[in-house]
Amino acid sequence: MRNFLHASLLAWLILSGCARAPDDWVTPATPAEPGGAAVHIVGVVRHNEVEGGFFAIEGEDGTTYDPSNLPAEFQKDGMKVEAEARRRDDMAGIHMSGPIVQIVRIRAR
């Protein structure tokens, strides 16, 4: 009986190690509106002191994106992120840092 318990525990540990990792994407509480071109962003969150301060994403593509709905847990200067977003050329803002985007989903890298 004791060997059976050990074998069962070992099998459970092996199988649980093979389980799929949880989905680490976060959907903002304020969802992106329909419309706008889809954009895949890989970059770093940066805090900018202009106009009282805001967070932007410096993309690896050289573009600085101005997310209108960046979740609070991603508002950390220097945080590396990956995001799916919608570029909103139909919106205007005061930050003047780059195109406004609405995050569809985001995760830390």
Phi and psi in degrees as GROMACS dihedral restraints (atoms count N, CA, C in turn):
[ dihedral_restraints ]
;  ai    aj    ak    al  type     phi  dphi    fc
    3     4     5     6     1   -63.7    20    10
    4     5     6     7     1   -42.3    20    10
    6     7     8     9     1   -63.5    20    10
    7     8     9    10     1   -36.7    20    10
    9    10    11    12     1   -62.9    20    10
   10    11    12    13     1   -42.2    20    10
   12    13    14    15     1   -65.0    20    10
   13    14    15    16     1   -43.1    20    10
   15    16    17    18     1   -62.7    20    10
   16    17    18    19     1   -43.9    20    10
   18    19    20    21     1   -64.1    20    10
   19    20    21    22     1   -40.4    20    10
   21    22    23    24     1   -64.8    20    10
   22    23    24    25     1   -43.6    20    10
   24    25    26    27     1   -63.3    20    10
   25    26    27    28     1   -43.6    20    10
   27    28    29    30     1   -62.1    20    10
   28    29    30    31     1   -44.2    20    10
   30    31    32    33     1   -62.3    20    10
   31    32    33    34     1   -42.5    20    10
   33    34    35    36     1   -62.3    20    10
   34    35    36    37     1   -43.1    20    10
   36    37    38    39     1   -63.7    20    10
   37    38    39    40     1   -41.1    20    10
   39    40    41    42     1   -65.7    20    10
   40    41    42    43     1   -46.5    20    10
   42    43    44    45     1   -66.7    20    10
   43    44    45    46     1   -37.3    20    10
   45    46    47    48     1   -69.6    20    10
   46    47    48    49     1   -28.1    20    10
   48    49    50    51     1   -70.7    20    10
   49    50    51    52     1   -23.0    20    10
   51    52    53    54     1   -90.0    20    10
   52    53    54    55     1    -4.3    20    10
   54    55    56    57     1   -64.1    20    10
   55    56    57    58     1   149.9    20    10
   57    58    59    60     1   -66.2    20    10
   58    59    60    61     1   138.4    20    10
   60    61    62    63     1   -64.6    20    10
   61    62    63    64     1   147.4    20    10
   63    64    65    66     1   -65.0    20    10
   64    65    66    67     1   151.5    20    10
   66    67    68    69     1   -67.5    20    10
   67    68    69    70     1   120.6    20    10
   69    70    71    72     1   -99.2    20    10
   70    71    72    73     1     9.6    20    10
   72    73    74    75     1   -74.6    20    10
   73    74    75    76     1   141.9    20    10
   75    76    77    78     1  -116.0    20    10
   76    77    78    79     1   132.8    20    10
   78    79    80    81     1  -100.4    20    10
   79    80    81    82     1   126.0    20    10
   81    82    83    84     1   -60.3    20    10
   82    83    84    85     1   150.4    20    10
   84    85    86    87     1   -61.9    20    10
   85    86    87    88     1   -35.1    20    10
   87    88    89    90     1   -98.2    20    10
   88    89    90    91     1   102.6    20    10
   90    91    92    93     1   -70.1    20    10
   91    92    93    94     1   157.6    20    10
   93    94    95    96     1   -68.3    20    10
   94    95    96    97     1   141.1    20    10
   96    97    98    99     1   -78.2    20    10
   97    98    99   100     1   155.3    20    10
   99   100   101   102     1   -63.9    20    10
  100   101   102   103     1   151.7    20    10
  102   103   104   105     1   105.2    20    10
  103   104   105   106     1   165.9    20    10
  105   106   107   108     1    84.6    20    10
  106   107   108   109     1   151.8    20    10
  108   109   110   111     1   -73.0    20    10
  109   110   111   112     1   138.9    20    10
  111   112   113   114     1   -70.8    20    10
  112   113   114   115     1   136.9    20    10
  114   115   116   117     1  -132.4    20    10
  115   116   117   118     1   133.4    20    10
  117   118   119   120     1  -102.0    20    10
  118   119   120   121     1   121.6    20    10
  120   121   122   123     1  -115.4    20    10
  121   122   123   124     1   129.8    20    10
  123   124   125   126     1  -124.6    20    10
  124   125   126   127     1   121.2    20    10
  126   127   128   129     1  -174.3    20    10
  127   128   129   130     1  -157.7    20    10
  129   130   131   132     1  -128.0    20    10
  130   131   132   133     1   134.1    20    10
  132   133   134   135     1   -73.5    20    10
  133   134   135   136     1   134.1    20    10
  135   136   137   138     1  -130.3    20    10
  136   137   138   139     1   137.4    20    10
  138   139   140   141     1   -89.8    20    10
  139   140   141   142     1   130.5    20    10
  141   142   143   144     1  -116.8    20    10
  142   143   144   145     1   132.0    20    10
  144   145   146   147     1   -81.3    20    10
  145   146   147   148     1    -7.8    20    10
  147   148   149   150     1   -63.1    20    10
  148   149   150   151     1   143.2    20    10
  150   151   152   153     1    53.3    20    10
  151   152   153   154     1    44.0    20    10
  153   154   155   156     1    86.3    20    10
  154   155   156   157     1    -3.2    20    10
  156   157   158   159     1    97.0    20    10
  157   158   159   160     1   138.0    20    10
  159   160   161   162     1  -159.0    20    10
  160   161   162   163     1   166.6    20    10
  162   163   164   165     1  -107.5    20    10
  163   164   165   166     1   133.3    20    10
  165   166   167   168     1  -124.0    20    10
  166   167   168   169     1   167.6    20    10
  168   169   170   171     1  -117.4    20    10
  169   170   171   172     1   118.3    20    10
  171   172   173   174     1   -83.9    20    10
  172   173   174   175     1   108.3    20    10
  174   175   176   177     1   -77.1    20    10
  175   176   177   178     1   150.3    20    10
  177   178   179   180     1   -63.4    20    10
  178   179   180   181     1   -16.3    20    10
  180   181   182   183     1   -83.4    20    10
  181   182   183   184     1     3.3    20    10
  183   184   185   186     1    90.2    20    10
  184   185   186   187     1    -2.3    20    10
  186   187   188   189     1   -95.8    20    10
  187   188   189   190     1   138.4    20    10
  189   190   191   192     1   -98.5    20    10
  190   191   192   193     1   119.5    20    10
  192   193   194   195     1   -98.5    20    10
  193   194   195   196     1   142.5    20    10
  195   196   197   198     1  -109.3    20    10
  196   197   198   199     1    90.6    20    10
  198   199   200   201     1   -76.4    20    10
  199   200   201   202     1   129.9    20    10
  201   202   203   204     1   -85.8    20    10
  202   203   204   205     1   -12.7    20    10
  204   205   206   207     1  -136.5    20    10
  205   206   207   208     1    40.9    20    10
  207   208   209   210     1   -67.0    20    10
  208   209   210   211     1   119.8    20    10
  210   211   212   213     1   -59.6    20    10
  211   212   213   214     1   147.4    20    10
  213   214   215   216     1   -55.2    20    10
  214   215   216   217     1   -36.6    20    10
  216   217   218   219     1   -69.9    20    10
  217   218   219   220     1   -10.3    20    10
  219   220   221   222     1  -106.2    20    10
  220   221   222   223     1     3.1    20    10
  222   223   224   225     1   -87.2    20    10
  223   224   225   226     1    67.1    20    10
  225   226   227   228     1  -134.4    20    10
  226   227   228   229     1   116.9    20    10
  228   229   230   231     1   -57.7    20    10
  229   230   231   232     1   128.2    20    10
  231   232   233   234     1    92.9    20    10
  232   233   234   235     1    -4.3    20    10
  234   235   236   237     1   -72.7    20    10
  235   236   237   238     1   127.4    20    10
  237   238   239   240     1   -83.1    20    10
  238   239   240   241     1   130.9    20    10
  240   241   242   243     1  -136.4    20    10
  241   242   243   244     1   164.0    20    10
  243   244   245   246     1  -131.6    20    10
  244   245   246   247     1   136.0    20    10
  246   247   248   249     1  -144.6    20    10
  247   248   249   250     1   149.5    20    10
  249   250   251   252     1  -105.7    20    10
  250   251   252   253     1   129.4    20    10
  252   253   254   255     1  -143.3    20    10
  253   254   255   256     1   173.3    20    10
  255   256   257   258     1  -120.6    20    10
  256   257   258   259     1   123.5    20    10
  258   259   260   261     1   -75.7    20    10
  259   260   261   262     1   127.2    20    10
  261   262   263   264     1  -112.2    20    10
  262   263   264   265     1    78.3    20    10
  264   265   266   267     1   -70.7    20    10
  265   266   267   268     1   -10.7    20    10
  267   268   269   270     1   -88.0    20    10
  268   269   270   271     1     2.5    20    10
  270   271   272   273     1  -114.6    20    10
  271   272   273   274     1   152.0    20    10
  273   274   275   276     1  -122.3    20    10
  274   275   276   277     1   152.5    20    10
  276   277   278   279     1  -145.4    20    10
  277   278   279   280     1   174.8    20    10
  279   280   281   282     1   -98.8    20    10
  280   281   282   283     1    -8.1    20    10
  282   283   284   285     1   -72.9    20    10
  283   284   285   286     1   -32.9    20    10
  285   286   287   288     1    53.5    20    10
  286   287   288   289     1    39.5    20    10
  288   289   290   291     1  -105.8    20    10
  289   290   291   292     1   -17.0    20    10
  291   292   293   294     1   159.0    20    10
  292   293   294   295     1  -173.4    20    10
  294   295   296   297     1   -64.3    20    10
  295   296   297   298     1   140.9    20    10
  297   298   299   300     1   -77.5    20    10
  298   299   300   301     1   134.3    20    10
  300   301   302   303     1  -129.5    20    10
  301   302   303   304     1   152.7    20    10
  303   304   305   306     1  -111.9    20    10
  304   305   306   307     1   124.5    20    10
  306   307   308   309     1   -71.5    20    10
  307   308   309   310     1   128.7    20    10
  309   310   311   312     1   -88.8    20    10
  310   311   312   313     1   -45.6    20    10
  312   313   314   315     1  -157.9    20    10
  313   314   315   316     1   154.9    20    10
  315   316   317   318     1  -150.0    20    10
  316   317   318   319     1   152.3    20    10
  318   319   320   321     1  -150.9    20    10
  319   320   321   322     1   156.8    20    10
  321   322   323   324     1   -75.9    20    10
  322   323   324   325     1   149.3    20    10
